[in-house]
Amino acid sequence: MPATTAHPADPAKISTKSAYQVGVASYYGKKFHGKLTANGEIFNMYKLTAAHRVLPLGTRIKVTHLGNGRWVEVKVNDRGPFIEGRILDLSFAAALELEMVKSGTAKVMIELVDPD
């Protein structure tokens, strides 16, 4: 998957009609950096990845921060989040792209990306 950086969109013009899921995302980083993910990869907090409870490992998703319109494509390579009320755990790199590191969480929309 090529590195894809976040692109801004006008939050007022974002439609959730094509959303797979809408909810709260968080991120994880240093504590898990270098540890094994659910798909057998070593977690690298500087890569654009995510943890989701049920999406197949390897699925590419577009994650849009509904508060600021920034979006990024990531690969699901782990399971989680394990905190009630959250739908996605993003890598530190993805959280940086979405400008959600300071807040720690953000309301996001998940869309499935067609494989190349």
N, C-alpha and C positions, 0 to 999 in steps of 0.2 A: 504494500500500500504506500503510495507516495505521501510524503509529509504534506499535510494540508493545514494551513494556518487559518485562524478565525477571520471571518469576514463580517463586517457590520451590516445589519439590516435595520430598518426603521421598526422599533418595537410595536408601534401603533398599527403597522401594516402586516404583522405576522399572523397568518392563519394557522390554527391548530387542526384544520380539517384533515390533513394527511398524516397526523401524528399517530405513531404507534402507542405512545404513552406520554403523559404530561404529569410532572410532579417535581419533587425536590431532589436535587443532586448534591452530593458532597464530593470531597476529593481525598486521596490518600497519597502519601509520599515516603519520607525518610524511614519511618518505622517498618515499611514493607519493602523498601528498595533492596534488590538483590535476592529476595525470597522467591520461591516457586509460585507461579500462578496456577489456576485450575487447568489450563491447557498445556502445562509443562514448560512454558517459557519462564525465564527469569524476569521478575518485575523490574522495570526500569522507569522510574518516576519522570524521566525526561522524554519518554516516548508517548505518542498520542494513543492511549488505551483506556479501557474502562472495565468495570465489573458490573454485571447485571445478574439478577437472580435466575432468569429463565431463557433469555435469548441464547441461541446456539453459539458456542465458542467459535470465534473467527468471524462472526457477523460484523459487518461495517455499518456504523450508524452515524447520522448527523445529529449533533446535539446543539440546540439553540437556547441561549440564555434569554428567557422571555422578558427580563428586566432591562437589558441593554441591546438586544438584537444581535449580539455576536454569536457566531456559530463555528463549529469545528467538526471534522470527521474523525472518528476514532474506531479502533478495533476492539471488540469485546474479547478479552483474554482471561477473565477471572470471574469469580462468583462473588456476589454481594450486592448491595450493602447489607450489613447485618444490624442496622439501626432502623427501628420501626418508623414508618413514614417517609422513608427515602427510597427512590427508585433506581438510583445510579450512583456509583462511585467512580469518579474520574481520576486519571493520573494527575500529578502536580502540573505537568506540561499542559495538559488539556485545560485544567483550571486556570492556569496563567493566560492562555489564549482567550478564555471566556471572561477574564477579569473578575474572577470570583474567589481568589485566594484570600483576600482580606475579610470578606464576609463569611467564608467557609462553606456556605451553602447557597444555592440559587434555584429558582423555579425554572425548569427546563422543559423543552419538548424534544422527544426522541423520534427520529424518522429513520426508517430502514433505507439503506443505500443499496442499489442494485450492484451485484458483483460485476467487475469488468469483463 
